[in-house]
Structure formats: C-alpha cells, structure tokens
Amino acid sequence: MRFARLLALPALAALVVGGTTAAARAETLTVSPSSSETLTASGRSGGSVASDNCGVIAQSPNQTLRVTERVNRMKLQVRAQGGQPTLLVRGPEGEFCALASEFSGGPQMSGIWQAGTYRIYVGEQGQGSHPYTLRLSR
C-alpha cells in the first residue's frame, strides 16, 4: 500500500501543476474588420503587481486580443461583481488605462484599433479580486 501512495503523489503533483499552468494562460480573442459578433471572456480582477496608473494587476495578461487588420470602431468594456475594476491595455501604440466612472459604469475603451496584439489586464483599484466579464463589441 505504501508503494501505491508513493506513485500517486507524483501523479497528483503533475495534475496540480498542469492545471495551474493552463489556468494562468491568457485566452486569445481574434478580431478582423469582417467580425460582427460580440465576444466575451471572464475571469478575476486584480493581482499582485502595482501598475503605474491602473491599480493592481496580474503578472500575466487576463486576455490577449489579436486584431488581424485595422478595425475602425470597436468597444472593450468590463463589468465586475464588486470592487473597483480597471482596464489596462498594452498594444502596438502604447499603454492605455481606463477607470470606472459614474457616467460609463465599468471601465471601457472604444475607437480605432490598429492591427496587432493587445495584452489586456483587468486590474483592481482596491484590494481583493472579483469576478468580471469582458465584452468586445463592434
């Protein structure tokens, strides 16, 4: 019986490590000018890294957005269940931060999006982590 337990421990460790690695990868959303559907993704806000101007974020992006060609109008918005979420986008044209406001509700960005890869972080102005939904619409 002791032999069976020794074999089970490495297998359990591999499952735990493998599950953690998969969960830490950012989901990639792909958009092209012909895309018309609304895309959504979900996760948890916050993290352990203090950004310069956008609250506390995760070490890795929550999502990755790949824009295949310039898109003339696109809106990215976050709705969270609690907390004070932030939206930090690092892309080909620099880094942009959006905070929640009374007017817009959750943080959002809209406008022209150039082709390229955008790393999206859903941060938190306060402490803690909260469930969120990220919505990308045209």
C-alpha positions as CSV (number, residue, x, y, z in Angstrom):
1,M,0.0,0.0,0.0
2,R,2.9,2.4,0.7
3,F,4.2,1.9,-2.8
4,A,0.8,2.9,-4.3
5,R,0.8,6.1,-2.2
6,L,4.3,7.0,-3.5
7,L,3.2,6.6,-7.1
8,A,0.0,8.6,-6.5
9,L,1.8,11.7,-5.1
10,P,3.8,12.5,-8.3
11,A,0.7,11.9,-10.4
12,L,-1.3,14.3,-8.2
13,A,1.5,16.9,-8.3
14,A,1.6,16.7,-12.1
15,L,-2.2,17.3,-12.2
16,V,-2.0,20.3,-9.8
17,V,1.0,21.9,-11.6
18,G,-0.5,21.2,-15.1
19,G,-3.9,22.7,-14.0
20,T,-2.2,25.8,-12.6
21,T,-0.2,26.4,-15.8
22,A,-3.2,26.0,-18.0
23,A,-5.3,28.4,-15.9
24,A,-2.6,31.0,-15.9
25,R,-2.5,31.3,-19.8
26,A,-4.4,34.2,-21.2
27,E,-7.3,33.4,-23.5
28,T,-6.7,34.9,-27.0
29,L,-9.6,36.6,-28.8
30,T,-9.2,37.3,-32.5
31,V,-10.9,40.2,-34.3
32,S,-10.9,41.2,-38.0
33,P,-12.7,44.0,-39.8
34,S,-15.4,41.5,-41.0
35,S,-16.1,40.2,-37.5
36,S,-19.5,41.3,-36.3
37,E,-20.2,39.1,-33.3
38,T,-19.8,40.3,-29.7
39,L,-17.0,38.4,-27.9
40,T,-17.0,37.9,-24.2
41,A,-14.4,36.5,-21.7
42,S,-14.5,36.2,-18.0
43,G,-12.0,35.9,-15.1
44,R,-11.0,37.6,-11.9
45,S,-9.7,41.1,-11.5
46,G,-6.6,42.3,-9.6
47,G,-3.3,40.6,-8.9
48,S,0.0,41.2,-7.2
49,V,1.7,43.8,-9.4
50,A,1.2,47.5,-8.8
51,S,0.9,49.2,-12.2
52,D,2.0,52.8,-12.6
53,N,-1.5,54.2,-13.1
54,C,-4.1,51.4,-13.3
55,G,-4.3,49.8,-9.9
56,V,-3.1,46.3,-9.1
57,I,-2.9,43.8,-12.0
58,A,-1.8,40.2,-12.6
59,Q,1.7,39.4,-13.7
60,S,0.3,38.0,-16.9
61,P,-2.5,39.4,-19.1
62,N,-6.0,38.3,-18.3
63,Q,-6.8,38.1,-22.0
64,T,-4.9,38.7,-25.3
65,L,-6.6,40.3,-28.2
66,R,-5.3,39.8,-31.8
67,V,-6.5,42.3,-34.3
68,T,-5.7,41.0,-37.8
69,E,-6.4,44.3,-39.7
70,R,-7.3,47.8,-38.6
71,V,-10.8,48.0,-37.1
72,N,-12.5,51.4,-37.4
73,R,-14.9,51.0,-34.5
74,M,-14.6,48.7,-31.5
75,K,-15.6,48.9,-27.9
76,L,-14.0,47.0,-25.0
77,Q,-15.7,47.1,-21.6
78,V,-15.5,45.4,-18.2
79,R,-18.4,44.6,-15.8
80,A,-17.3,43.3,-12.4
81,Q,-19.2,41.9,-9.5
82,G,-17.9,44.2,-6.8
83,G,-14.7,46.1,-6.3
84,Q,-13.3,48.9,-8.5
85,P,-12.1,47.3,-11.7
86,T,-9.6,49.0,-14.1
87,L,-8.8,48.2,-17.7
88,L,-5.2,48.3,-18.8
89,V,-4.4,47.6,-22.5
90,R,-0.8,47.3,-23.8
91,G,-0.7,47.3,-27.5
92,P,1.2,48.4,-30.6
93,E,0.5,52.1,-29.9
94,G,1.4,52.1,-26.3
95,E,-0.3,51.5,-22.9
96,F,-3.8,52.8,-22.0
97,C,-5.7,52.7,-18.8
98,A,-9.5,53.2,-18.2
99,L,-11.1,53.6,-14.8
100,A,-14.7,53.2,-13.9
101,S,-16.8,56.4,-13.8
102,E,-20.3,57.3,-12.8
103,F,-21.2,58.0,-16.5
104,S,-19.8,54.8,-18.0
105,G,-20.2,52.4,-15.1
106,G,-17.3,49.9,-15.6
107,P,-14.1,50.9,-17.4
108,Q,-14.3,50.9,-21.2
109,M,-12.3,51.9,-24.3
110,S,-13.6,52.5,-27.8
111,G,-12.3,53.8,-31.1
112,I,-10.0,52.7,-33.8
113,W,-7.9,49.6,-33.2
114,Q,-4.8,49.1,-35.3
115,A,-3.6,45.6,-36.4
116,G,-1.5,43.9,-33.7
117,T,-1.5,42.1,-30.4
118,Y,-3.0,43.7,-27.3
119,R,-2.4,42.4,-23.8
120,I,-5.5,43.1,-21.6
121,Y,-5.3,43.3,-17.8
122,V,-8.3,43.7,-15.6
123,G,-7.0,45.3,-12.5
124,E,-8.4,46.5,-9.2
125,Q,-8.1,49.9,-7.6
126,G,-8.6,48.5,-4.2
127,Q,-7.6,45.2,-2.6
128,G,-9.1,41.8,-3.5
129,S,-10.2,40.0,-6.6
130,H,-13.6,40.0,-8.1
131,P,-15.3,38.1,-11.0
132,Y,-15.6,40.1,-14.2
133,T,-16.9,39.8,-17.7
134,L,-15.0,41.5,-20.6
135,R,-17.2,42.4,-23.6
136,L,-15.8,43.3,-27.0
137,S,-18.3,44.7,-29.5
138,R,-18.3,46.5,-32.8
